[in-house]
Amino acid sequence: MESAAFRRSRTSRGVIFAYFYVPASQGRQTLLFLHGFPAFARIWHKQAAFFRERGYGVLIPDMLGYGGTDKPTDPAAYVGTKVARDLIDIMDSLGVQKAVAVGHDWYVALEICGQPP
């Protein structure tokens, strides 16, 4: 995962996320990889390379509290629906309307909770 594909952006609630992003080739889906505790985006480097070579889009954020992403001290900042909204904000900023979520550990719950209200 080359550094040039890493970005940072501020979500609607003011949190700054660091993430790796490579857009999908025409007709391919984007994969959203969510890491768990205690990891960061680079844990998915082999999967990123594999799917990227096949034209899939790859979006891999450092989840809230890890790596280059903000680390709020208020536990309320980590509520699943808030973090899900952050991820949707990132996708919106990239023009990604839909993604296949892949995750392990704590952030798997975000895949099931769906789009926040």
VOZA-779068 format. One record per residue: residue in three letters; residue number from 0; chain; x negated, y, z of N, C-alpha, C, O in turn. Coordinates in steps of 0.1 Angstrom, whole numbers, plus 5000, padded with zeros to 4 digits. Example, Ala and Ser with C-alpha at 12.3 -4.5 7.8 and 13.67 -1.06 7.14 Angstrom:
<atom fikol="ALA" gukol="0" paro="A" n_X="4868" n_Y="4943" n_Z="5078" ca_X="4877" ca_Y="4955" ca_Z="5078" c_X="4868" c_Y="4967" c_Z="5078" o_X="4858" o_Y="4967" o_Z="5085"/>
<atom fikol="SER" gukol="1" paro="A" n_X="4872" n_Y="4978" n_Z="5071" ca_X="4863" ca_Y="4989" ca_Z="5071" c_X="4871" c_Y="5000" c_Z="5079" o_X="4866" o_Y="5011" o_Z="5080"/>
REM end
This chain:
<atom fikol="MET" gukol="0" paro="A" n_X="4992" n_Y="4988" n_Z="5000" ca_X="5000" ca_Y="5000" ca_Z="5000" c_X="4991" c_Y="5012" c_Z="5000" o_X="4985" o_Y="5016" o_Z="5010"/>
<atom fikol="GLU" gukol="1" paro="A" n_X="4990" n_Y="5018" n_Z="4988" ca_X="4981" ca_Y="5030" ca_Z="4987" c_X="4987" c_Y="5042" c_Z="4994" o_X="4999" o_Y="5044" o_Z="4994"/>
<atom fikol="SER" gukol="2" paro="A" n_X="4978" n_Y="5050" n_Z="4999" ca_X="4982" ca_Y="5062" ca_Z="5006" c_X="4990" c_Y="5072" c_Z="4998" o_X="4999" o_Y="5079" o_Z="5003"/>
<atom fikol="ALA" gukol="3" paro="A" n_X="4988" n_Y="5073" n_Z="4985" ca_X="4995" ca_Y="5082" ca_Z="4976" c_X="5010" c_Y="5080" c_Z="4976" o_X="5018" o_Y="5089" o_Z="4973"/>
<atom fikol="ALA" gukol="4" paro="A" n_X="5015" n_Y="5067" n_Z="4979" ca_X="5029" ca_Y="5064" ca_Z="4979" c_X="5035" c_Y="5067" c_Z="4993" o_X="5047" o_Y="5064" o_Z="4995"/>
<atom fikol="PHE" gukol="5" paro="A" n_X="5028" n_Y="5071" n_Z="5003" ca_X="5033" ca_Y="5075" ca_Z="5016" c_X="5038" c_Y="5089" c_Z="5016" o_X="5032" o_Y="5098" o_Z="5010"/>
<atom fikol="ARG" gukol="6" paro="A" n_X="5050" n_Y="5091" n_Z="5022" ca_X="5056" ca_Y="5105" ca_Z="5022" c_X="5061" c_Y="5107" c_Z="5036" o_X="5061" o_Y="5099" o_Z="5045"/>
<atom fikol="ARG" gukol="7" paro="A" n_X="5065" n_Y="5120" n_Z="5038" ca_X="5071" ca_Y="5124" ca_Z="5051" c_X="5083" c_Y="5133" c_Z="5047" o_X="5082" o_Y="5141" o_Z="5038"/>
<atom fikol="SER" gukol="8" paro="A" n_X="5094" n_Y="5131" n_Z="5055" ca_X="5105" ca_Y="5140" ca_Z="5053" c_X="5113" c_Y="5141" c_Z="5066" o_X="5113" o_Y="5133" o_Z="5075"/>
<atom fikol="ARG" gukol="9" paro="A" n_X="5120" n_Y="5152" n_Z="5067" ca_X="5128" ca_Y="5156" ca_Z="5078" c_X="5143" c_Y="5152" c_Z="5075" o_X="5148" o_Y="5155" o_Z="5065"/>
<atom fikol="THR" gukol="10" paro="A" n_X="5149" n_Y="5145" n_Z="5085" ca_X="5163" ca_Y="5140" ca_Z="5083" c_X="5172" c_Y="5151" c_Z="5088" o_X="5168" o_Y="5161" o_Z="5093"/>
<atom fikol="SER" gukol="11" paro="A" n_X="5185" n_Y="5149" n_Z="5086" ca_X="5195" ca_Y="5159" ca_Z="5090" c_X="5195" c_Y="5163" c_Z="5105" o_X="5199" o_Y="5174" o_Z="5108"/>
<atom fikol="ARG" gukol="12" paro="A" n_X="5190" n_Y="5154" n_Z="5113" ca_X="5190" ca_Y="5157" ca_Z="5127" c_X="5176" c_Y="5162" c_Z="5132" o_X="5174" o_Y="5164" o_Z="5144"/>
<atom fikol="GLY" gukol="13" paro="A" n_X="5167" n_Y="5165" n_Z="5122" ca_X="5155" ca_Y="5171" ca_Z="5125" c_X="5143" c_Y="5162" c_Z="5128" o_X="5132" o_Y="5167" o_Z="5132"/>
<atom fikol="VAL" gukol="14" paro="A" n_X="5145" n_Y="5149" n_Z="5126" ca_X="5134" ca_Y="5139" ca_Z="5129" c_X="5126" c_Y="5138" c_Z="5117" o_X="5131" o_Y="5137" o_Z="5105"/>
<atom fikol="ILE" gukol="15" paro="A" n_X="5113" n_Y="5137" n_Z="5118" ca_X="5104" ca_Y="5135" ca_Z="5107" c_X="5100" c_Y="5120" c_Z="5106" o_X="5095" o_Y="5115" o_Z="5116"/>
<atom fikol="PHE" gukol="16" paro="A" n_X="5103" n_Y="5115" n_Z="5094" ca_X="5099" ca_Y="5101" ca_Z="5092" c_X="5088" c_Y="5100" c_Z="5082" o_X="5088" o_Y="5108" o_Z="5072"/>
<atom fikol="ALA" gukol="17" paro="A" n_X="5079" n_Y="5091" n_Z="5084" ca_X="5069" ca_Y="5087" ca_Z="5075" c_X="5073" c_Y="5074" c_Z="5068" o_X="5079" o_Y="5065" o_Z="5074"/>
<atom fikol="TYR" gukol="18" paro="A" n_X="5071" n_Y="5073" n_Z="5055" ca_X="5075" ca_Y="5061" ca_Z="5048" c_X="5067" c_Y="5059" c_Z="5035" o_X="5062" o_Y="5068" o_Z="5029"/>
<atom fikol="PHE" gukol="19" paro="A" n_X="5067" n_Y="5047" n_Z="5031" ca_X="5061" ca_Y="5042" ca_Z="5018" c_X="5073" c_Y="5041" c_Z="5008" o_X="5083" o_Y="5035" o_Z="5011"/>
<atom fikol="TYR" gukol="20" paro="A" n_X="5071" n_Y="5047" n_Z="4996" ca_X="5082" ca_Y="5046" ca_Z="4986" c_X="5076" c_Y="5045" c_Z="4972" o_X="5067" o_Y="5052" o_Z="4968"/>
<atom fikol="VAL" gukol="21" paro="A" n_X="5081" n_Y="5035" n_Z="4965" ca_X="5079" ca_Y="5034" ca_Z="4951" c_X="5092" c_Y="5032" c_Z="4944" o_X="5100" o_Y="5023" o_Z="4948"/>
<atom fikol="PRO" gukol="22" paro="A" n_X="5096" n_Y="5040" n_Z="4934" ca_X="5109" ca_Y="5038" ca_Z="4928" c_X="5110" c_Y="5025" c_Z="4920" o_X="5100" o_Y="5020" o_Z="4915"/>
<atom fikol="ALA" gukol="23" paro="A" n_X="5123" n_Y="5021" n_Z="4918" ca_X="5126" ca_Y="5009" ca_Z="4911" c_X="5124" c_Y="5012" c_Z="4896" o_X="5127" o_Y="5023" o_Z="4891"/>
<atom fikol="SER" gukol="24" paro="A" n_X="5121" n_Y="5001" n_Z="4888" ca_X="5121" ca_Y="5002" ca_Z="4874" c_X="5136" c_Y="5001" c_Z="4870" o_X="5145" o_Y="4997" o_Z="4877"/>
<atom fikol="GLN" gukol="25" paro="A" n_X="5139" n_Y="5005" n_Z="4857" ca_X="5153" ca_Y="5005" ca_Z="4852" c_X="5159" c_Y="4991" c_Z="4854" o_X="5153" o_Y="4981" o_Z="4850"/>
<atom fikol="GLY" gukol="26" paro="A" n_X="5171" n_Y="4991" n_Z="4860" ca_X="5178" ca_Y="4978" ca_Z="4862" c_X="5174" c_Y="4970" c_Z="4874" o_X="5180" o_Y="4959" o_Z="4876"/>
<atom fikol="ARG" gukol="27" paro="A" n_X="5164" n_Y="4974" n_Z="4882" ca_X="5160" ca_Y="4967" ca_Z="4894" c_X="5165" c_Y="4974" c_Z="4906" o_X="5168" o_Y="4986" o_Z="4906"/>
<atom fikol="GLN" gukol="28" paro="A" n_X="5167" n_Y="4967" n_Z="4917" ca_X="5172" ca_Y="4972" ca_Z="4930" c_X="5160" c_Y="4978" c_Z="4938" o_X="5149" o_Y="4975" o_Z="4935"/>
<atom fikol="THR" gukol="29" paro="A" n_X="5164" n_Y="4985" n_Z="4948" ca_X="5154" ca_Y="4990" ca_Z="4958" c_X="5156" c_Y="4982" c_Z="4970" o_X="5167" o_Y="4979" o_Z="4975"/>
<atom fikol="LEU" gukol="30" paro="A" n_X="5145" n_Y="4978" n_Z="4976" ca_X="5144" ca_Y="4970" ca_Z="4988" c_X="5140" c_Y="4979" c_Z="5000" o_X="5130" o_Y="4986" o_Z="4999"/>
<atom fikol="LEU" gukol="31" paro="A" n_X="5148" n_Y="4979" n_Z="5010" ca_X="5145" ca_Y="4987" ca_Z="5022" c_X="5140" c_Y="4977" c_Z="5033" o_X="5148" o_Y="4969" o_Z="5039"/>
<atom fikol="PHE" gukol="32" paro="A" n_X="5127" n_Y="4978" n_Z="5036" ca_X="5121" ca_Y="4969" ca_Z="5046" c_X="5120" c_Y="4977" c_Z="5060" o_X="5115" o_Y="4988" o_Z="5061"/>
<atom fikol="LEU" gukol="33" paro="A" n_X="5126" n_Y="4970" n_Z="5070" ca_X="5126" ca_Y="4976" ca_Z="5084" c_X="5118" c_Y="4967" c_Z="5093" o_X="5121" o_Y="4955" o_Z="5095"/>
<atom fikol="HIS" gukol="34" paro="A" n_X="5108" n_Y="4973" n_Z="5099" ca_X="5099" ca_Y="4965" ca_Z="5108" c_X="5105" c_Y="4965" c_Z="5122" o_X="5114" o_Y="4973" o_Z="5125"/>
<atom fikol="GLY" gukol="35" paro="A" n_X="5099" n_Y="4957" n_Z="5130" ca_X="5104" ca_Y="4956" ca_Z="5144" c_X="5093" c_Y="4960" c_Z="5154" o_X="5083" o_Y="4967" o_Z="5150"/>
<atom fikol="PHE" gukol="36" paro="A" n_X="5094" n_Y="4956" n_Z="5166" ca_X="5085" ca_Y="4960" ca_Z="5177" c_X="5074" c_Y="4950" c_Z="5178" o_X="5076" o_Y="4938" o_Z="5176"/>
<atom fikol="PRO" gukol="37" paro="A" n_X="5062" n_Y="4954" n_Z="5180" ca_X="5056" ca_Y="4968" ca_Z="5179" c_X="5048" c_Y="4968" c_Z="5166" o_X="5036" o_Y="4965" o_Z="5166"/>
<atom fikol="ALA" gukol="38" paro="A" n_X="5054" n_Y="4972" n_Z="5156" ca_X="5048" ca_Y="4972" ca_Z="5143" c_X="5049" c_Y="4986" c_Z="5136" o_X="5054" o_Y="4996" o_Z="5142"/>
<atom fikol="PHE" gukol="39" paro="A" n_X="5046" n_Y="4987" n_Z="5123" ca_X="5048" ca_Y="4999" ca_Z="5115" c_X="5049" c_Y="4995" c_Z="5101" o_X="5048" o_Y="4983" o_Z="5098"/>
<atom fikol="ALA" gukol="40" paro="A" n_X="5051" n_Y="5004" n_Z="5092" ca_X="5054" ca_Y="5001" ca_Z="5078" c_X="5044" c_Y="4992" c_Z="5071" o_X="5048" o_Y="4983" o_Z="5063"/>
<atom fikol="ARG" gukol="41" paro="A" n_X="5031" n_Y="4993" n_Z="5074" ca_X="5021" ca_Y="4985" ca_Z="5067" c_X="5022" c_Y="4970" c_Z="5070" o_X="5015" o_Y="4962" o_Z="5063"/>
<atom fikol="ILE" gukol="42" paro="A" n_X="5030" n_Y="4966" n_Z="5079" ca_X="5032" ca_Y="4952" ca_Z="5082" c_X="5038" c_Y="4945" c_Z="5069" o_X="5036" o_Y="4933" o_Z="5068"/>
<atom fikol="TRP" gukol="43" paro="A" n_X="5045" n_Y="4952" n_Z="5061" ca_X="5051" ca_Y="4947" ca_Z="5049" c_X="5043" c_Y="4948" c_Z="5037" o_X="5048" o_Y="4947" o_Z="5026"/>
<atom fikol="HIS" gukol="44" paro="A" n_X="5030" n_Y="4950" n_Z="5038" ca_X="5021" ca_Y="4953" ca_Z="5026" c_X="5022" c_Y="4942" c_Z="5016" o_X="5022" o_Y="4944" o_Z="5004"/>
<atom fikol="LYS" gukol="45" paro="A" n_X="5022" n_Y="4929" n_Z="5020" ca_X="5022" ca_Y="4918" ca_Z="5010" c_X="5036" c_Y="4918" c_Z="5003" o_X="5036" o_Y="4915" o_Z="4991"/>
<atom fikol="GLN" gukol="46" paro="A" n_X="5046" n_Y="4920" n_Z="5010" ca_X="5060" ca_Y="4920" ca_Z="5004" c_X="5061" c_Y="4932" c_Z="4994" o_X="5066" o_Y="4930" o_Z="4983"/>
<atom fikol="ALA" gukol="47" paro="A" n_X="5056" n_Y="4943" n_Z="4998" ca_X="5056" ca_Y="4955" ca_Z="4990" c_X="5049" c_Y="4952" c_Z="4977" o_X="5054" o_Y="4956" o_Z="4966"/>
<atom fikol="ALA" gukol="48" paro="A" n_X="5037" n_Y="4947" n_Z="4977" ca_X="5029" ca_Y="4944" ca_Z="4965" c_X="5037" c_Y="4934" c_Z="4956" o_X="5038" o_Y="4936" o_Z="4944"/>
<atom fikol="PHE" gukol="49" paro="A" n_X="5042" n_Y="4923" n_Z="4962" ca_X="5049" ca_Y="4913" ca_Z="4955" c_X="5061" c_Y="4918" c_Z="4947" o_X="5062" o_Y="4916" o_Z="4935"/>
<atom fikol="PHE" gukol="50" paro="A" n_X="5070" n_Y="4926" n_Z="4954" ca_X="5082" ca_Y="4931" ca_Z="4947" c_X="5079" c_Y="4943" c_Z="4938" o_X="5086" o_Y="4944" o_Z="4928"/>
<atom fikol="ARG" gukol="51" paro="A" n_X="5069" n_Y="4951" n_Z="4942" ca_X="5066" ca_Y="4962" ca_Z="4933" c_X="5061" c_Y="4957" c_Z="4920" o_X="5064" o_Y="4963" o_Z="4909"/>
<atom fikol="GLU" gukol="52" paro="A" n_X="5053" n_Y="4947" n_Z="4920" ca_X="5048" ca_Y="4941" ca_Z="4907" c_X="5059" c_Y="4936" c_Z="4898" o_X="5057" o_Y="4935" o_Z="4886"/>
<atom fikol="ARG" gukol="53" paro="A" n_X="5070" n_Y="4933" n_Z="4904" ca_X="5082" ca_Y="4928" ca_Z="4896" c_X="5092" c_Y="4939" c_Z="4893" o_X="5103" o_Y="4936" o_Z="4888"/>
<atom fikol="GLY" gukol="54" paro="A" n_X="5088" n_Y="4951" n_Z="4896" ca_X="5097" ca_Y="4963" ca_Z="4892" c_X="5107" c_Y="4967" c_Z="4902" o_X="5114" o_Y="4977" o_Z="4900"/>
<atom fikol="TYR" gukol="55" paro="A" n_X="5107" n_Y="4961" n_Z="4914" ca_X="5117" ca_Y="4965" ca_Z="4924" c_X="5112" c_Y="4978" c_Z="4931" o_X="5100" o_Y="4980" o_Z="4932"/>
<atom fikol="GLY" gukol="56" paro="A" n_X="5122" n_Y="4986" n_Z="4935" ca_X="5118" ca_Y="4997" ca_Z="4943" c_X="5116" c_Y="4993" c_Z="4957" o_X="5121" o_Y="4983" o_Z="4962"/>
<atom fikol="VAL" gukol="57" paro="A" n_X="5107" n_Y="4999" n_Z="4964" ca_X="5103" ca_Y="4996" ca_Z="4977" c_X="5103" c_Y="5008" c_Z="4986" o_X="5096" o_Y="5018" o_Z="4983"/>
<atom fikol="LEU" gukol="58" paro="A" n_X="5111" n_Y="5007" n_Z="4997" ca_X="5111" ca_Y="5018" ca_Z="5007" c_X="5109" c_Y="5012" c_Z="5020" o_X="5116" o_Y="5003" o_Z="5025"/>
<atom fikol="ILE" gukol="59" paro="A" n_X="5098" n_Y="5017" n_Z="5027" ca_X="5094" ca_Y="5011" ca_Z="5039" c_X="5090" c_Y="5022" c_Z="5049" o_X="5079" o_Y="5028" o_Z="5049"/>
<atom fikol="PRO" gukol="60" paro="A" n_X="5100" n_Y="5025" n_Z="5058" ca_X="5097" ca_Y="5036" ca_Z="5068" c_X="5089" c_Y="5031" c_Z="5080" o_X="5090" o_Y="5019" o_Z="5084"/>
<atom fikol="ASP" gukol="61" paro="A" n_X="5081" n_Y="5040" n_Z="5086" ca_X="5077" ca_Y="5037" ca_Z="5100" c_X="5089" c_Y="5041" c_Z="5108" o_X="5094" o_Y="5052" o_Z="5107"/>
<atom fikol="MET" gukol="62" paro="A" n_X="5094" n_Y="5031" n_Z="5115" ca_X="5107" ca_Y="5033" ca_Z="5122" c_X="5104" c_Y="5043" c_Z="5134" o_X="5093" o_Y="5046" o_Z="5138"/>
<atom fikol="LEU" gukol="63" paro="A" n_X="5115" n_Y="5049" n_Z="5139" ca_X="5115" ca_Y="5059" ca_Z="5149" c_X="5106" c_Y="5054" c_Z="5161" o_X="5109" o_Y="5043" o_Z="5166"/>
<atom fikol="GLY" gukol="64" paro="A" n_X="5096" n_Y="5062" n_Z="5165" ca_X="5088" ca_Y="5058" ca_Z="5176" c_X="5075" c_Y="5052" c_Z="5172" o_X="5067" o_Y="5049" o_Z="5181"/>
<atom fikol="TYR" gukol="65" paro="A" n_X="5073" n_Y="5049" n_Z="5159" ca_X="5061" ca_Y="5042" ca_Z="5154" c_X="5054" c_Y="5049" c_Z="5143" o_X="5059" o_Y="5057" o_Z="5136"/>
<atom fikol="GLY" gukol="66" paro="A" n_X="5041" n_Y="5046" n_Z="5142" ca_X="5033" ca_Y="5051" ca_Z="5131" c_X="5033" c_Y="5066" c_Z="5130" o_X="5032" o_Y="5073" o_Z="5140"/>
<atom fikol="GLY" gukol="67" paro="A" n_X="5035" n_Y="5070" n_Z="5118" ca_X="5036" ca_Y="5085" ca_Z="5115" c_X="5049" c_Y="5091" c_Z="5117" o_X="5051" o_Y="5103" o_Z="5114"/>
<atom fikol="THR" gukol="68" paro="A" n_X="5059" n_Y="5084" n_Z="5121" ca_X="5072" ca_Y="5089" ca_Z="5124" c_X="5073" c_Y="5095" c_Z="5138" o_X="5066" o_Y="5091" o_Z="5147"/>
<atom fikol="ASP" gukol="69" paro="A" n_X="5082" n_Y="5105" n_Z="5139" ca_X="5084" ca_Y="5111" ca_Z="5153" c_X="5086" c_Y="5101" c_Z="5164" o_X="5091" o_Y="5090" o_Z="5161"/>
<atom fikol="LYS" gukol="70" paro="A" n_X="5082" n_Y="5105" n_Z="5176" ca_X="5084" ca_Y="5096" ca_Z="5187" c_X="5091" c_Y="5104" c_Z="5198" o_X="5085" o_Y="5108" o_Z="5208"/>
<atom fikol="PRO" gukol="71" paro="A" n_X="5105" n_Y="5105" n_Z="5197" ca_X="5112" ca_Y="5113" ca_Z="5207" c_X="5111" c_Y="5106" c_Z="5221" o_X="5110" o_Y="5094" o_Z="5222"/>
<atom fikol="THR" gukol="72" paro="A" n_X="5112" n_Y="5114" n_Z="5231" ca_X="5111" ca_Y="5109" ca_Z="5245" c_X="5125" c_Y="5106" c_Z="5250" o_X="5127" o_Y="5099" o_Z="5260"/>
<atom fikol="ASP" gukol="73" paro="A" n_X="5136" n_Y="5112" n_Z="5244" ca_X="5149" ca_Y="5109" ca_Z="5249" c_X="5154" c_Y="5096" c_Z="5243" o_X="5155" o_Y="5095" o_Z="5231"/>
<atom fikol="PRO" gukol="74" paro="A" n_X="5158" n_Y="5087" n_Z="5251" ca_X="5163" ca_Y="5074" ca_Z="5247" c_X="5175" c_Y="5075" c_Z="5238" o_X="5177" o_Y="5066" o_Z="5229"/>
<atom fikol="ALA" gukol="75" paro="A" n_X="5183" n_Y="5085" n_Z="5239" ca_X="5195" ca_Y="5087" ca_Z="5231" c_X="5191" c_Y="5088" c_Z="5216" o_X="5200" o_Y="5086" o_Z="5208"/>
<atom fikol="ALA" gukol="76" paro="A" n_X="5179" n_Y="5093" n_Z="5213" ca_X="5175" ca_Y="5095" ca_Z="5199" c_X="5174" c_Y="5081" c_Z="5192" o_X="5174" o_Y="5081" o_Z="5179"/>
<atom fikol="TYR" gukol="77" paro="A" n_X="5173" n_Y="5070" n_Z="5199" ca_X="5171" ca_Y="5057" ca_Z="5193" c_X="5184" c_Y="5049" c_Z="5191" o_X="5184" o_Y="5038" o_Z="5187"/>
<atom fikol="VAL" gukol="78" paro="A" n_X="5196" n_Y="5056" n_Z="5193" ca_X="5208" ca_Y="5049" ca_Z="5191" c_X="5209" c_Y="5044" c_Z="5176" o_X="5206" o_Y="5052" o_Z="5167"/>
<atom fikol="GLY" gukol="79" paro="A" n_X="5214" n_Y="5032" n_Z="5174" ca_X="5213" ca_Y="5026" ca_Z="5161" c_X="5220" c_Y="5034" c_Z="5150" o_X="5215" o_Y="5035" o_Z="5139"/>
<atom fikol="THR" gukol="80" paro="A" n_X="5232" n_Y="5040" n_Z="5153" ca_X="5239" ca_Y="5048" ca_Z="5143" c_X="5231" c_Y="5060" c_Z="5139" o_X="5232" o_Y="5065" o_Z="5127"/>
<atom fikol="LYS" gukol="81" paro="A" n_X="5224" n_Y="5066" n_Z="5148" ca_X="5216" ca_Y="5078" ca_Z="5145" c_X="5204" c_Y="5074" c_Z="5136" o_X="5201" o_Y="5081" o_Z="5127"/>
<atom fikol="VAL" gukol="82" paro="A" n_X="5198" n_Y="5063" n_Z="5139" ca_X="5186" ca_Y="5058" ca_Z="5131" c_X="5191" c_Y="5054" c_Z="5117" o_X="5185" o_Y="5057" o_Z="5107"/>
<atom fikol="ALA" gukol="83" paro="A" n_X="5203" n_Y="5048" n_Z="5117" ca_X="5209" ca_Y="5044" ca_Z="5104" c_X="5212" c_Y="5057" c_Z="5095" o_X="5209" o_Y="5057" o_Z="5083"/>
<atom fikol="ARG" gukol="84" paro="A" n_X="5217" n_Y="5067" n_Z="5102" ca_X="5219" ca_Y="5080" ca_Z="5095" c_X="5206" c_Y="5086" c_Z="5089" o_X="5205" o_Y="5091" o_Z="5078"/>
<atom fikol="ASP" gukol="85" paro="A" n_X="5195" n_Y="5084" n_Z="5097" ca_X="5182" ca_Y="5089" ca_Z="5093" c_X="5178" c_Y="5082" c_Z="5080" o_X="5173" o_Y="5088" o_Z="5070"/>
<atom fikol="LEU" gukol="86" paro="A" n_X="5180" n_Y="5069" n_Z="5080" ca_X="5176" ca_Y="5061" ca_Z="5068" c_X="5184" c_Y="5065" c_Z="5056" o_X="5179" o_Y="5065" o_Z="5045"/>
<atom fikol="ILE" gukol="87" paro="A" n_X="5197" n_Y="5067" n_Z="5058" ca_X="5206" ca_Y="5072" ca_Z="5047" c_X="5201" c_Y="5085" c_Z="5042" o_X="5201" o_Y="5088" o_Z="5030"/>
<atom fikol="ASP" gukol="88" paro="A" n_X="5197" n_Y="5094" n_Z="5051" ca_X="5192" ca_Y="5107" ca_Z="5047" c_X="5179" c_Y="5106" c_Z="5038" o_X="5178" o_Y="5113" o_Z="5028"/>
<atom fikol="ILE" gukol="89" paro="A" n_X="5171" n_Y="5097" n_Z="5042" ca_X="5158" ca_Y="5094" ca_Z="5034" c_X="5162" c_Y="5089" c_Z="5021" o_X="5157" o_Y="5094" o_Z="5010"/>
<atom fikol="MET" gukol="90" paro="A" n_X="5171" n_Y="5079" n_Z="5020" ca_X="5175" ca_Y="5074" ca_Z="5007" c_X="5182" c_Y="5085" c_Z="4999" o_X="5179" o_Y="5086" o_Z="4987"/>
<atom fikol="ASP" gukol="91" paro="A" n_X="5190" n_Y="5093" n_Z="5005" ca_X="5197" ca_Y="5104" ca_Z="4997" c_X="5186" c_Y="5113" c_Z="4991" o_X="5187" o_Y="5118" o_Z="4980"/>
<atom fikol="SER" gukol="92" paro="A" n_X="5176" n_Y="5117" n_Z="4999" ca_X="5166" ca_Y="5126" ca_Z="4995" c_X="5158" c_Y="5120" c_Z="4983" o_X="5152" o_Y="5128" o_Z="4975"/>
<atom fikol="LEU" gukol="93" paro="A" n_X="5157" n_Y="5107" n_Z="4982" ca_X="5150" ca_Y="5100" ca_Z="4971" c_X="5159" c_Y="5097" c_Z="4959" o_X="5154" o_Y="5092" o_Z="4949"/>
<atom fikol="GLY" gukol="94" paro="A" n_X="5172" n_Y="5099" n_Z="4961" ca_X="5181" ca_Y="5096" ca_Z="4950" c_X="5184" c_Y="5081" c_Z="4950" o_X="5189" o_Y="5076" o_Z="4939"/>
<atom fikol="VAL" gukol="95" paro="A" n_X="5182" n_Y="5074" n_Z="4961" ca_X="5185" ca_Y="5059" ca_Z="4961" c_X="5199" c_Y="5058" c_Z="4967" o_X="5201" o_Y="5061" o_Z="4979"/>
<atom fikol="GLN" gukol="96" paro="A" n_X="5208" n_Y="5053" n_Z="4959" ca_X="5222" ca_Y="5052" ca_Z="4963" c_X="5225" c_Y="5039" c_Z="4970" o_X="5234" o_Y="5038" o_Z="4978"/>
<atom fikol="LYS" gukol="97" paro="A" n_X="5217" n_Y="5029" n_Z="4968" ca_X="5220" ca_Y="5016" ca_Z="4973" c_X="5206" c_Y="5008" c_Z="4975" o_X="5197" o_Y="5010" o_Z="4967"/>
<atom fikol="ALA" gukol="98" paro="A" n_X="5205" n_Y="5000" n_Z="4986" ca_X="5193" ca_Y="4993" ca_Z="4988" c_X="5197" c_Y="4979" c_Z="4994" o_X="5207" o_Y="4978" o_Z="5001"/>
<atom fikol="VAL" gukol="99" paro="A" n_X="5188" n_Y="4970" n_Z="4992" ca_X="5189" ca_Y="4957" ca_Z="4999" c_X="5180" c_Y="4958" c_Z="5011" o_X="5168" o_Y="4959" o_Z="5010"/>
<atom fikol="ALA" gukol="100" paro="A" n_X="5186" n_Y="4956" n_Z="5023" ca_X="5179" ca_Y="4958" ca_Z="5035" c_X="5173" c_Y="4944" c_Z="5039" o_X="5179" o_Y="4934" o_Z="5039"/>
<atom fikol="VAL" gukol="101" paro="A" n_X="5160" n_Y="4945" n_Z="5043" ca_X="5153" ca_Y="4933" ca_Z="5048" c_X="5146" c_Y="4937" c_Z="5061" o_X="5139" o_Y="4947" o_Z="5062"/>
<atom fikol="GLY" gukol="102" paro="A" n_X="5148" n_Y="4930" n_Z="5072" ca_X="5143" ca_Y="4934" ca_Z="5085" c_X="5140" c_Y="4922" c_Z="5094" o_X="5144" o_Y="4911" o_Z="5092"/>
<atom fikol="HIS" gukol="103" paro="A" n_X="5133" n_Y="4926" n_Z="5105" ca_X="5131" ca_Y="4916" ca_Z="5115" c_X="5130" c_Y="4923" c_Z="5129" o_X="5127" o_Y="4935" o_Z="5129"/>
<atom fikol="ASP" gukol="104" paro="A" n_X="5133" n_Y="4916" n_Z="5139" ca_X="5132" ca_Y="4921" ca_Z="5153" c_X="5143" c_Y="4931" c_Z="5155" o_X="5155" o_Y="4929" o_Z="5150"/>
<atom fikol="TRP" gukol="105" paro="A" n_X="5141" n_Y="4942" n_Z="5163" ca_X="5151" ca_Y="4951" ca_Z="5168" c_X="5159" c_Y="4958" c_Z="5157" o_X="5171" o_Y="4960" o_Z="5158"/>
<atom fikol="TYR" gukol="106" paro="A" n_X="5153" n_Y="4962" n_Z="5146" ca_X="5160" ca_Y="4970" ca_Z="5136" c_X="5168" c_Y="4961" c_Z="5127" o_X="5175" o_Y="4967" o_Z="5118"/>
<atom fikol="VAL" gukol="107" paro="A" n_X="5169" n_Y="4948" n_Z="5128" ca_X="5178" ca_Y="4940" ca_Z="5121" c_X="5193" c_Y="4945" c_Z="5124" o_X="5201" o_Y="4944" o_Z="5115"/>
<atom fikol="ALA" gukol="108" paro="A" n_X="5195" n_Y="4950" n_Z="5136" ca_X="5209" ca_Y="4954" ca_Z="5140" c_X="5213" c_Y="4966" c_Z="5131" o_X="5225" o_Y="4967" o_Z="5128"/>
<atom fikol="LEU" gukol="109" paro="A" n_X="5204" n_Y="4974" n_Z="5126" ca_X="5208" ca_Y="4985" ca_Z="5117" c_X="5214" c_Y="4979" c_Z="5104" o_X="5222" o_Y="4986" o_Z="5098"/>
<atom fikol="GLU" gukol="110" paro="A" n_X="5210" n_Y="4968" n_Z="5100" ca_X="5215" ca_Y="4962" ca_Z="5087" c_X="5229" c_Y="4958" c_Z="5089" o_X="5237" o_Y="4957" o_Z="5079"/>
<atom fikol="ILE" gukol="111" paro="A" n_X="5233" n_Y="4954" n_Z="5101" ca_X="5246" ca_Y="4949" ca_Z="5103" c_X="5256" c_Y="4960" c_Z="5107" o_X="5268" o_Y="4959" o_Z="5104"/>
<atom fikol="CYS" gukol="112" paro="A" n_X="5251" n_Y="4971" n_Z="5113" ca_X="5260" ca_Y="4981" ca_Z="5118" c_X="5266" c_Y="4989" c_Z="5107" o_X="5276" o_Y="4997" o_Z="5109"/>
<atom fikol="GLY" gukol="113" paro="A" n_X="5261" n_Y="4989" n_Z="5095" ca_X="5267" ca_Y="4996" ca_Z="5083" c_X="5264" c_Y="5011" c_Z="5084" o_X="5256" o_Y="5015" o_Z="5092"/>
<atom fikol="GLN" gukol="114" paro="A" n_X="5271" n_Y="5018" n_Z="5075" ca_X="5269" ca_Y="5032" ca_Z="5074" c_X="5275" c_Y="5039" c_Z="5086" o_X="5286" o_Y="5036" o_Z="5090"/>
<atom fikol="PRO" gukol="115" paro="A" n_X="5268" n_Y="5048" n_Z="5093" ca_X="5273" ca_Y="5055" ca_Z="5104" c_X="5285" c_Y="5064" c_Z="5100" o_X="5286" o_Y="5068" o_Z="5089"/>
<atom fikol="PRO" gukol="116" paro="A" n_X="5293" n_Y="5067" n_Z="5110" ca_X="5304" ca_Y="5076" ca_Z="5107" c_X="5300" c_Y="5090" c_Z="5103" o_X="5308" o_Y="5099" o_Z="5100"/>
REM end
